[in-house]
C-alpha cells in the first residue's frame, strides 16, 4: 500500500512538471502558470508553483505572448481576440487532459519545445535585459574611522541620492548610483569631553547584484566598488559652549590633511519586492585618505537604505 501511494505521488509530481504554460507580459516579466481559460478580456490561470491555490486573472492587453506546454507560442494581438480565444481554447482542451502517466492516454510533446523557448528568450529577452529603472535613495550611515585612530565611536550620518537599476537577466542586475554620503566619527575622551569629525562625500557606487527568488520577492546579494570625492571636512569641539568648528584642509599637497579621493568597496544583502528595495551593507576604504605618511585613516560605514523604483 505504501509503495502504491509513493508511486502515485511520484506520478502526480511528474505530471505537474509537464503542465507548465508561460505567460510573458509587456513589462518584460514572466508568469509560470497552468492556464485554465482565456476569454476576450482576461486569462484565467493558477500559479505553477501553487497549483492548489486560487484562480488568478490577468488582463489580455497586458500580455505579450503565451508559450503553451508543448512549446507552441501565440503572440497576443488584440485586434483578433476572437480568433485567439478559439485557438487557445482548443489548445487548452488538449493540454488540460490528464497525461498518459495516470490514464494511459498519450499526450504528444513537441520535441522542439526547448528550442522554441530559447529562441523566444533570445529574441524577446531584451525586454528584461534592457529594462532600466530609476529610484531615489535615502539611508542611514553608521559611520566610523579605522586605522590608527583611537577613542572614536560610531557617528550617525545620512545618505541621499539616486540609483539606476539595469536588469541584465533574471538573476543579475547592475546598479550604479550618485549619492551624497555623510561619514566621520565621534571621539570620546572621557569626563564629558567629546569631539567629532564630519566628512561629506559625493559618491558613485557601482554594485553588481545577484537576485534569488524568495516568495513574491527577491533576495539580493550585492558587491562592488565605490569612488568618493570629499567636498567638506570639519573638526567640531562638542564640549565647547560655542560648538567651535574648524575646517580640515582637503587636497593633495603636503600642507593638506586629507586626500579628496576615497576609493572603497561595498558588500551586503537586500530584499526587493515590487518596486521597493531595502538594503543593508558595509562599505570601507581600500587605502588611507590621510596625507600624512604616519597616519592611516579609512572610512568604515554600516548602512541601511530604502529605494523605490520607477521604470524609465
HELIX and SHEET records of a PDB file:
HELIX    1   1 UNK A    2  UNK A   17  1                                  16    
HELIX    2   2 UNK A   60  UNK A   62  5                                   3    
HELIX    3   3 UNK A   78  UNK A   80  5                                   3    
HELIX    4   4 UNK A   81  UNK A   95  1                                  15    
HELIX    5   5 UNK A  100  UNK A  103  1                                   4    
HELIX    6   6 UNK A  113  UNK A  124  1                                  12    
HELIX    7   7 UNK A  126  UNK A  129  1                                   4    
SHEET    1   A 6 UNK A  56  UNK A  59  0                                        
SHEET    2   A 6 UNK A  42  UNK A  47 -1                                        
SHEET    3   A 6 UNK A  30  UNK A  38 -1                                        
SHEET    4   A 6 UNK A  21  UNK A  25 -1                                        
SHEET    5   A 6 UNK A  63  UNK A  67 -1                                        
SHEET    6   A 6 UNK A  73  UNK A  75 -1                                        
SHEET    1   B 9 UNK A 152  UNK A 153  0                                        
SHEET    2   B 9 UNK A 172  UNK A 188 -1                                        
SHEET    3   B 9 UNK A 155  UNK A 167 -1                                        
SHEET    4   B 9 UNK A 132  UNK A 147 -1                                        
SHEET    5   B 9 UNK A 297  UNK A 311 -1                                        
SHEET    6   B 9 UNK A 276  UNK A 285 -1                                        
SHEET    7   B 9 UNK A 261  UNK A 273 -1                                        
SHEET    8   B 9 UNK A 217  UNK A 237 -1                                        
SHEET    9   B 9 UNK A 194  UNK A 214 -1                                        
SHEET    1   C 9 UNK A 152  UNK A 153  0                                        
SHEET    2   C 9 UNK A 172  UNK A 188 -1                                        
SHEET    3   C 9 UNK A 155  UNK A 167 -1                                        
SHEET    4   C 9 UNK A 132  UNK A 147 -1                                        
SHEET    5   C 9 UNK A 297  UNK A 311 -1                                        
SHEET    6   C 9 UNK A 276  UNK A 285 -1                                        
SHEET    7   C 9 UNK A 261  UNK A 273 -1                                        
SHEET    8   C 9 UNK A 217  UNK A 237 -1                                        
SHEET    9   C 9 UNK A 245  UNK A 247 -1                                        
END                                                                             
